Amino acid sequence: MKKAKEWIRKNKVEFILLLLILAIGTFLRFYQIRDQATFLGDEGRDAIVVKRMIVDHKFTLLGPTVSFGNLYLGPIYYYMMIIPLWLSRLDPVGPAMMVASFGVLSIFLVYLLGREFFDKVAGLSAAALYAVSHLIIVHTRSSWNPNPVPFFALLTIYALWRLVKYKDEKWITLVGTSLGIIFQLHYIAFAFIGSIFLIFLILKIRLSWKWYLLGILSFLAMISPQILFELRHNFINFKAMIDFFLKRGQHAASAGVGFDKLAPFSLYQRLFTKLLAAGKIWLGAILLLFATLSAAICAFEKKKFKSENLGLSILGLWMVLGVLTIPLYRGTLYDHYLGFIFPTPFLLFGLVISKMWTKKIGKIFALIIVLPLFVFNLKQTNLFSGVGPNYQIERRKMVASLITQDVNNRKFNIALVAPTGDFLAMNYRYFLELFGKIPEDYGNFDKIDVLYVIEEKSWVSPEQLNLWEVGTFGPFVVKKDWTFDFQIMVYKLEHKI
């Protein structure tokens, strides 16, 4: 505490600027968070699992499914959701606020890494731009398992920095723990784990075998629920993973598909364009070239690259190895797949600004670059873009409340027609379960009394939908229908007598 007070006394301006950046970042992440949080099928599925853990004490060793292959993640995200969902009295905004909190902590870690790697100017510049980046904010305002990945990636790199820079071997436990958490948040973590392993080899990090063992045990402890599940179920998930990658590799080989040599560069450009340039390709290209050339000059200024420029060494390896390993996955690369390298462009750009700041004329140019870029990104956020709240949580709750009041004690199910293609309607099922009216499991549409068809932004009558759920229900009559002013229609179907 005394050291912190002493540091604040000596660095008042820096401390005030950091507080201002954190305040702006916090506001942008928490402003209207319940009204703007995403609450679709995946979020509803997770909320149902965690609600049953809290209320019914039905704990699980398995996490959510991934978007590729018949694979499941570990359950760490479900356990992370327990306290926030309980504190919010089962309102889905609780876990969303947890993710937003990770987002705020990420801003601080970006500042801390920038300052440790380079200097205070780099830390403040990187943190300021990270705080207002629209894509970063979007990924920190909803409860979804990949969204905390940037925070734990930053935590891993910080622990690695402390380990290498200060020869403090105990930080290996945080490296192992953070990697174990990331591994359960998304399987793209394979790329990050591989990158960390290569950083150890390239930087020739040497520890005693006891500390290596402790790091491995920390990782295994975090994924122990997955290991226990695999042992109890004959390694079913592990076999599915191997099968997926083998089939994907054989398919790619038979199709003549190889590693795209331009993929790393396109990913590198994508990071700058989406994170720093708010989607403006021309601006992203300029920032990419400017930052890369400047960083290259900084790198070759010093002969002893590893010892005298360790921060840039780690940052460069973090970014380069990331953009080299991710394209090995030949499926569609969604933005959230890149979460573990989200902070890298900001830190690299922070280095460039800090180097400019060392000269009087450079200070002017640095301000000319950073301030407009800060304002430009700030204007893309929902606070200024004119994009209003989506009210996804409240609207799903209203529809579920209507069905609850109408169904009485009859056996029922729900069908969903949504622009997203979601048909399981887990977000609606979550609120129905909260209200004590649990619909039948998906697939059971032939032995029910009532079927509620929910249409989002669709004005087609049930007779014209050609839905499997409706066809399985059998001949029907529309007993009632409700139209909501937020473009949702609900039809109540009963059997035709």
Sequence and secondary structure as in RCSB ss.txt:
>XXXX:A:sequence
MKKAKEWIRKNKVEFILLLLILAIGTFLRFYQIRDQATFLGDEGRDAIVVKRMIVDHKFTLLGPTVSFGNLYLGP
IYYYMMIIPLWLSRLDPVGPAMMVASFGVLSIFLVYLLGREFFDKVAGLSAAALYAVSHLIIVHTRSSWNPNPVP
FFALLTIYALWRLVKYKDEKWITLVGTSLGIIFQLHYIAFAFIGSIFLIFLILKIRLSWKWYLLGILSFLAMISP
QILFELRHNFINFKAMIDFFLKRGQHAASAGVGFDKLAPFSLYQRLFTKLLAAGKIWLGAILLLFATLSAAICAF
EKKKFKSENLGLSILGLWMVLGVLTIPLYRGTLYDHYLGFIFPTPFLLFGLVISKMWTKKIGKIFALIIVLPLFV
FNLKQTNLFSGVGPNYQIERRKMVASLITQDVNNRKFNIALVAPTGDFLAMNYRYFLELFGKIPEDYGNFDKIDV
LYVIEEKSWVSPEQLNLWEVGTFGPFVVKKDWTFDFQIMVYKLEHKI
>XXXX:A:secstr
 HHHHHHHHH HHHHHHHHHHHHHHHHHHHTTHHHH   SHHHHHHHHHHHHHHHS    S   B SSSS B  S
HHHHHHHHHHHHTTT THHHHHHHHHHHHHHHHHHHHHHHHHT HHHHHHHHHHHHH HHHHHTTSS  TTTTHH
HHHHHHHHHHHHHHHS  GGGHHHHHHHHHHHHHH TTHHHHHHHHHHHHHHTT    HHHHHHHHHHHHHHTHH
HHHHHHHTTTHHHHHHHHHHHHHHHHHHHTT    TTHHHHHHHHHIIIIISTT HHHHHHHHHHHHHHHHHHHH
HSS HHHHSHHHHHHHHHHHHHHHHGGGS S   GGGGGGGTTHHHHHHHHHHHHHTTSHHHHHHHHHHHHHHHH
HHHHHSHHHH      HHHHHHHHHHHHHHHHTT  EEEEEE TT   S HHHHHHHHHTT     TT  SS SE
EEEEEES    HHHH  HHHHHH SEEEEEEEEETTTEEEEEEEE  
